[in-house]
Amino acid sequence: MDLGSRMEKNEQFLQKLGKKAVDKCLDLNNCRLTTADMREMVALLPFLPDLEELDISWNDFIGGTLHLITQQMHLVSKLKILRLGSCRLTTDDVRALGDAIKVIPQLEELNLSWNGKVGGNLPLLLQNFQEGSKIQTLELVDCALTSEDGAFVGRLLPVLQNLEVLDLSINGNIGGSVNSIAQGLKSTSNLKVLKLHSCGLSQKSVKLLDAAFGQLGELRKLDLSCNKELGGGFEDSAAQLATLERLEALDLHQCSLTEDDVVSLTQVIPLLSSLQELDLSANKKMGSSSEHLLSRLRFLPTLKSLLVNNCALQSETFSALAEASIHLPALEIFDLSWNKCVGGNLSLLLETLKLSTSLQVLRLSSCSLLTEDVALLASVIQTGHLAKLRKLDLSYNDSICDAGWTIFCQNVWLLKELTELDISLRPSTFRNCGQWFRHLLCAVTKLPEITEIGMKRWLLPASQEEELERFDQDSRSSIHFDHGGFQQADFP
C-alpha cells in the first residue's frame, strides 16, 4: 500500500510538471523547479534504479540545492547522462557533484554549461574521473573557466580515453592554457567533436593545436570560430589540418583570417574530402584574396552547408565561387548575405540554382539585389527548380522595385516546401506596399508548409491592412506575418 501510494504521488508530481514517468529517462529540463520540487524529485530516485538519463537543465532555482540529489546518487548508479546546464550552481554544488561522480561510474555524458561558478572550481568537480572513465561527452560552455582550469583540462584529457565530444566554448580566459590542452588532446584519439568557439585563441594557439590534429584521426567537427586574435595563425600552421580525413564540419567564422591564412587554407581545405559543412563567414579580409580557395571548393562534392556571408566578396571572388558551386550537388544551405557584389550578378549562379536539387536554405540578405536579380530568381522557380527550398531570405534589398516583387510573388507559390520567407526592409527604410502584396497573400494560401513571413518596415494602405486581417481570420493561425507592427501607408 505504501509503495502504491508513493508511486501515485510520483506520477502526480510528474504530471504537475507536464512530464511522464519513464524507466530510464527523467527529463525535467526548463520546468522551473523549486526547492520543494527538488525534494519530491529526490523521493522519486529509489523507484528509478534503472535510470540512465537525468536532465534538469535550465532550472534557475536549483542552485544551492544540488546536494539533495548528490547525496542520493548511489541509488541511480546506472546513470549515463547528466545534464545540469544553466542551473546557477554554487561552489558547494560543484563540490558535492564532484564527490557524487565516484558513485556513478557508468557516466558517459556530463553537461554543466552556463554555470559560472564552475570556473575556478573545475578540479573539485572533475578530479574523481579516473583511468578507464567512460565519459564520452564533456560540455563546459560559458562556465567562466580560468587559465588554471584550462591547464587542468589538459592534464585530465589523457585519463578520458573514451572522450568523443569536448566543448569548452565561450571561456575567453583559457586561451593562455592552450598549450596544456593541445598536449592533452594528443591522447584523445577517439575525439569526434572539438569546440573552442570564443576561447581567446591567438595565432600561437593555431600552431599548438595543429600539432595535435595529427593524433585526432576520428575528428568529425572542429569549431574555432569567434577567436578574433587567431588571424594570421594559419599562415605556417595548417599542415596537420589536412590529416583530418574524416572531418565533416569546419567552422572558422569571425576569426579575422588574413590573406596569408587564406593562401594556406587554399592548400588544405580542398583535401578534406569528407567535409559537409564549411563556415568562413564574417572574415572580411577574405574578399579580395579568396578567389583560389573558393574555386577549389569544387573538390568537395559532399559539401552540404556553405556560409560565406559578410566576407566582402568582390566580383572576381564571387565569380570563382559561382563557378565552383555548380560542382556542389549536395548543397543544402547556401548563405551569401552581406556581399554587395551579388547584386546585378545573380545570373552567375543561374546554373547552380537550376542544378541544386537539394538546396533547402538560400540567404541573400543585404546583397544589393536589383529587380533583374529577383526576376531571374522568379524564372528559376517558374521552371520548377528549387523545389526543396524551405527558407529564403531576400531581406534588406531595398533596390528591388514593385515590378520585381510582383513577378516574384506571382511565382513563389511554386515553392511547395517553403516554411520561411523574409523580404523585410533595412531598419532605416520604410516603403509603401505595392499591389504585389495581394499576390503574396494569394501565394501563401497555396504554400502548405509556410509558417513565417518577414515583412518588417513595409507600410500597408488601409485596404490591404483589412485584407491581411481577413486573411488572418480565414487562414491557418500557424502563419505569422513578422512585420513588427504594420504602419499605415500615406495613401488611402
N, C-alpha and C positions, 0 to 999 in steps of 0.2 A: 504494500500500500504506500509506504513512504517513497519507494522507488518510482512508482507510478505518479505520485503527486509531484515529485521532483522533476520528472520528465515533462509533465504537463506545464509546470512553471517555466521550464527551459523553453518549451515551444512557444509559450505566451511571450517570453522575453524576445525571442527572435521575430515573432510576428509584429511586436511593437516597433521593431526597427525595420520592418519590411523585408525580413530575410527568412530563409527556410532552413530547417535543420538538415544537416548533411553529416555523413560519417567521417569524411576525410578532409573536408574544406570548410573553414569558418571565415566568411568574408564580411567584415563589419567596416569596410572602407567608407569613410565620409558619412558616418552615422551620428555625428555629434554626441559621442559617448560622454557621459558624466561619470563621476567617481562611483555613484550608485550603480550605474550600468556596468562599470568595470568589475564591481563586486559580484554582480549577477553573472557576468561572463565567466569569471573565475570559478563560480559554482558549477558551470557547465563542464569544465575540463575533466572531472572524474568520469563523466559519461561519454567522453570522446577519446578513448585510449588509442584509437587508430588515426587520430588527427594528423594530417600531413601538411596542411597549409593553413596559416593564420595570417589574416590581413586586417590590421586595424589602423591603416594609414589615414591621414587627413582627419584626425580627431584631435583638435587643439587642446582639449581638456584632459588628455591622458597624462601630460607632463606632471611628474611628481607622484604618480600613482602606479608606475610600471612594476614596482616591487610586488604589488598584489598578484601579478601574473608570474613574474620570475620565480617567486617562492614556490609556485606550483608547476613549474616547467617539467619536473620529473614525471608528472602524470601524463605528459604528451611527449614521451621520449622518441617517438617515431617522426616527430616534426621535421619536414624537409624544407619548407618555405616559410619565412618570417618577414613580414613587411610592416615597417613602423615609420614610413615616410611622413614628414610633417606632423609630428605629434608633440612638438615642444618639449622634447625630452630634456630632463635636467641632468646635472653631473651625477647625482645619485642614481638616476635611472640608468645612465650609461654604465656605471659601476655594477649595478645589480644585473644588468643584461650580460655583462662580461662574465660574471660568476655563473649565470644560468647556462651559458654556452657549453659548459662542461657536461651538462646533463641532457643535451640534445645532440648526440654525436652523429645523427643522420642528416644534419642541416646541410642543404645544398644551395639555398638562396637566402641572402640577408640584404635587406634594403632599409637603410637608415637615412635616406636623402632628406634634405631640407630640415635638418635638426642642428642648429648652430652650436649647441653645447657638446656635440661630438668632437668638434675641433678643440685640440689641446688635451683631449682625454682618450684619444684613439688607442693607446697602449692598454689602458684599463679595460677597453672593450674587446680587443682582439687578441690579447696576449695568451688566451687559453686555446686558440687554434693550435693544434698540434700536428706533427708529422703524420701524414695519412688523412688529414682533414678531407671531408667530402665536399667542401664548399665549392660550388661551380660559378655562382653569381654573387658579386660584391658591389653594391651600389652605394656611393657616398657623395651624391651630388649636393653641392651647396651646403656643406657641413662646416664651413669656416675652418677647414683643416690648416694647420700651421706647417711651416717648413719641417719642423721636427716630426709631425705626423706623417708627412710625405716620406721622410727618411725611414720611419718605422715601417711604412707600407713596403718600401724597397727591401727591407730586411725580412719582412714577413713572406713576401711572394715565393721564395724558394720552398716554403712549407706547404703552399697551396698548389700542389701538383695537379689537382683536378680543375683548377680555375679556368673558366671559359669566358666569363664576362667581367670586365673591370671598368667601372665608371667613376672617375674622380672629377667630373666636370664641375665648373663654377667654384673652384677652390683656387683663387688667384694667388695664394701665398705658397703654393707647393712648387712653383717654377724653380726655386732655388735648390730643391732636393731631387731634381730630375735625374741627376747622376745616380743616386741610390735607386730610384725607381727603375731606371733603364737597366741597371745591373741585375735587379731582381727579375725583370721581365725576361732576361735570358734563360731563366729557369722555368718559365711558364709555357712550355711547348704546346700545351693544349688550348691556349688562349684563342678565342674566336672573335671577341669584340673588345676593343680598347678605345675608350672615350676620354679625351683630355681637353674638351671644349672649355675655353676661357679659364685656363690654368696658369696664366702668366708665363707661358713658354717664350723662350728667346731664340736667337739664331743658334746659340751654343746648344740649346735643347735639342734641335733637329739633329745635330751631329751625334749627340749622345744616344738618342732614340734610334737613329739609323743603324748604329752598331748593334742594337738589339733585334732589329727587324729580321736579320738573317736567321734568328732562332725561333721565329714565330710563323712557321710554315702553315699553320692552321688558321691564321687570322683571316676573318671574313669582313670585318668592318673596322675602319680606322677614322676617328674623328679628332682632328687637330684644330678645329675651327675657332674663330674669335680669339686668336692669340696674335694681337697686333704687332708685337715685337718680334714675331717669328720671321718676318720678311727678310730675305737675304740668306736665310739659313739653309735653303735647299741648293744653293749655288754649287757647293762642293760636297753635299751630304745627302744625296738621294739614291746612291747606287744600290743599297740594300733594299730600298723600297721595291725595286724591280723583282726581288726574290719572293715577294708575297703573291705567289701564283694563284692562290685561291681567294684573293681579296675581291669582294663584291661591292663594297661601298667605301668611297674615299671622300671625306668632307674637309675642304680647305677654305671654306668661305670666310671672308673678313680676316685674312692673315697677312695683309699688306705685301702680297707677293710682288717681287721686283722682276725686272726684265731678265736678270740672271737666273732667278728662280724658274721663270717660265722656260728658259733655254734648257735648264737641267731637267725639268719635268717633261719637256718635249721628248727627251730620250727615254723616259721611264714609263709614263702613263700608257702609251700605246702597247707596252709589253704586258700590261695587266689584263690578260685575255679573258679573265672571269668577271671583270668589272661590270656591274649593273647600275650603279649609282655614282654620279660624279657631281660634286658641288664646288664650283670655283667662283661663286658669286661674291659681289662686294669686294673685288680686287681690282681697283680702277687702273692700276698701272699695267694691267694685262692688255688694255685696249689697243695699244699700238705695237705690242710685241708678241702676241699670241697666235699670229697667223699660222705658223708651222705646227704649233701644238693643236690648234683646233682642226686643222686639215688632216692631222693624223688620227683623229678620233674615229675615222673610218675603219680603223683596225680593231674596233671594239664592237663587234656585231651584236653582242648580248646586252649592250647598254640600254637600260630602261628609263633612267632619270638623268636629265642633263640640265643643270642650273647654272646659267651664265648671266644672270640678271645683275644689273648695276656694275658692269665691268668696263664701261666706257669704250665699248667696241667701236672700231672705225670701219669704214667701208671695206677695206681690204680684209680685215679680220672677220667681218660678218660674211663676206663672200666666201671665204675659206670654210667657215662654219656651215654655211648653207650647202656648199658642195659636198662636205663630209656627211652632213645629216641625211643625205639620200641613201647612204650605206648603213643606216641605223634602223633596220626594220622592226626591232623590238621596242623602240622608243614609246614610252607611255606618258612621261612627264617632260615638258619642254618649256623652260622659263627664260624668256629673252627680255623681260621687263627692264625699263630704265636704261635702255640702249637706244639713243635717239637716231642712230644710223639706220634703224629698221624702217623708219618712216620713209615712204616713197620707194622702198626697195623690197617690200614683202614678196614681190614677184620672184625674187631669188629663191624663195622657199616653196615655190609652186609645186615642183616635182616631189619635194619632201611631203608636203601636205596631201598630195594625191596618193603617195605610196605608204604613208603612215597609217596602216590599218589598225595599229594597236594604240594610237595616241588617245589618252584619256584626259590629260590636263595640258592646256595651252595658255600661257600667260604672256600677254603683250601689253602690259600696263606701262603708261608713260613712255611710249616708243615713238612719239611724234607721227603716229599713223595719219595718212591722208585719206580722203574719200576713195581714191583709186585703190588703196590697200584693202579697205573694208569691202569694197565691191568685188575685189579679187577673192577675198575670203568667202563672200557670199556665193560666188560662182563655183568654188570648190565644193561648198556644201550642197549646192544645187545639183551637182553632178554625182552626188551620192557618196562623196568621200567624207572622212572624219566621222564616220558612223558611230565610233566608240567613244566620242568625246563626251566627258562628263562635266568638266569645269573649263569655262572660257572667260578669261579676264581681258577686257578691252578698255579698262578704266583709264582716266587721266590722258585721254587722247582727244583734246578739245578742238583739233583742227578738222575733224570729220564733220561735214555739213549734213543738213537734214536729209538730203537726197541719198547720202551714203547710209545713214541709219535706216532709211526707208527700205532700201534694197536688202540690207542685212536682215531687218526684222521680217521681211517677206519670206525669207528663206530659212531662218533659224529654227522653224518648226520641224525641219527635216532631221534635226539632231535629237533623235528619239530618246537617247540615253542621258541627255543633258540634265544635270542636277543644279548647277550654279552658273549664273551669268552676271558679270559685273560690267556696267557701262557708265559708272559714276564719273563725274567731272572732278577736276582739280579742286582742292579746298578753297582756292581764291576765285573760282569761277562759278557763275550762275547763268543758266541759259533756259530759255523757254522751250518746252517740249513741242516738237512739231507733230504733224499728222502721223508720223511713224509710230507714235505711242499706241494708236489703235491697232496697228499691225502687230505690235509686240503683245498686246493683250490677247489678240486673236491667236498668235503663235503659242502663247503659254497654255491655252486650253488644249492644245494638241501635243503638249510635252508631258508625258505621263510621269516622268521622274523628277521634274523640276521642283525645287523647294526654296531657292533663294535667287532674288533678282536685285542686284546692287544698282541703285539709281540716284545716288546722293547728288544733291545740288541741281537737279533738273526741276524746273518750275512748271507747274501744271495750270492751265486755264480752268476756270470753274467747271466747264462742261466735261473735261477729261477727268477732273477730280471726282465728279459724280460717277463717271464710267468706272473708275477704279473702285469706288465704294460699292457699286453694284456688283462688280467682279468679285470683290472680297466676300460679299454676302452669298453669291451664287456658286462660287468655285470651291475647290478643296481648301480647307483652312490651313493646310500644311504649306501653302505657298506664301512666302514672306517677301514683300517689297521693302528692301532696306533703303529708305530714302532719307532717314534722319529727320523726318517731318517735312512733307512737301510744303513748299511755299507757293502761294497762288501767283500765277504769272500776271504780267502787266497788260493783258488783253482779255476780253470777256470770253 
